[in-house]
């Protein structure tokens, strides 16, 4: 994080995000954002948001994070988000659709 702060990384991320938002508003999502990997990440983004905190907190208990911890933590957060999407979110979304269909009859 310190390197990102010192060398303008946060500014670059902010500017890139602003460009993507404007591009999305003006002409729809850029093509690469509609690709299967980005769509899959988008569907699991809430799970990634929830799971990254405990995963990185657990890895950080030894006094900090190095690059290997960051790679392992990212992989673990993606795995946890995939599992929660598959075994928790998807069944509830299916039930929600069934309840809506039944109530509209």
C-alpha positions in Angstrom: 0.0 0.0 0.0 2.8 2.4 0.8 4.3 2.0 -2.7 0.9 2.7 -4.3 0.6 5.9 -2.2 4.1 7.1 -2.8 4.2 6.6 -6.5 0.6 7.7 -7.5 -0.9 4.3 -7.8 -4.1 5.3 -6.0 -4.4 8.3 -8.3 -3.9 6.0 -11.3 -6.6 3.6 -10.1 -9.0 6.4 -9.5 -8.5 7.9 -12.9 -8.8 4.6 -14.6 -12.0 3.9 -12.7 -13.4 7.3 -13.7 -12.5 6.6 -17.4 -14.3 3.2 -17.2 -17.4 4.8 -15.6 -17.6 7.5 -18.2 -17.1 4.9 -21.0 -19.8 2.7 -19.6 -22.3 5.6 -19.3 -21.6 6.9 -22.8 -21.6 3.7 -24.8 -22.4 0.7 -22.6 -19.8 -1.6 -21.0 -16.5 -1.8 -22.9 -16.2 -5.1 -24.7 -13.5 -6.6 -22.4 -15.8 -6.0 -19.4 -18.4 -8.2 -21.1 -16.0 -11.1 -21.4 -16.8 -14.3 -19.4 -14.0 -13.8 -16.7 -15.1 -10.3 -15.9 -18.8 -11.3 -15.8 -17.9 -14.2 -13.4 -15.9 -11.9 -11.2 -18.8 -9.4 -11.2 -21.3 -12.0 -10.1 -19.0 -13.0 -7.2 -17.9 -9.5 -6.4 -20.0 -9.2 -3.2 -18.6 -12.5 -2.0 -15.1 -11.2 -2.8 -15.8 -8.1 -0.9 -17.0 -10.1 2.1 -14.4 -12.8 2.1 -11.2 -10.9 1.5 -11.3 -9.3 4.9 -11.2 -12.4 7.1 -8.8 -14.2 4.6 -6.3 -11.3 4.7 -6.8 -10.7 8.4 -5.9 -14.4 9.0 -2.8 -14.2 6.8 -1.7 -10.9 8.4 -1.5 -12.4 11.9 2.1 -13.3 11.5 3.1 -9.6 11.3 2.4 -8.5 7.8 1.8 -9.5 4.2 4.5 -10.3 1.7 3.9 -11.0 -2.0 3.3 -14.7 -1.5 0.7 -13.9 1.2 -1.0 -11.6 -1.2 -1.2 -14.2 -4.0 -2.4 -16.9 -1.6 -4.9 -14.5 0.0 -6.3 -13.5 -3.3 -6.7 -17.2 -4.4 -8.3 -18.1 -1.1 -10.7 -15.1 -1.3 -11.7 -16.1 -4.8 -12.2 -19.7 -3.7 -14.3 -18.7 -0.7 -16.3 -16.3 -2.9 -16.9 -19.1 -5.5 -18.0 -21.5 -2.8 -20.4 -19.1 -1.2 -21.8 -18.1 -4.6 -22.3 -21.7 -5.5 -23.6 -23.1 -2.3 -25.3 -20.1 -0.6 -26.2 -17.3 -3.1 -27.3 -19.4 -6.0 -29.8 -21.6 -4.1 -31.3 -18.4 -2.5 -31.6 -16.7 -5.9 -33.3 -19.8 -7.3 -35.8 -19.8 -4.4 -36.4 -16.1 -5.0 -37.3 -16.7 -8.6 -39.7 -19.5 -7.7 -41.4 -17.3 -5.0 -41.8 -14.5 -7.5 -43.2 -16.8 -10.2 -45.6 -18.4 -7.7 -46.8 -15.0 -6.4 -47.4 -13.6 -10.0 -49.9 -16.4 -10.8 
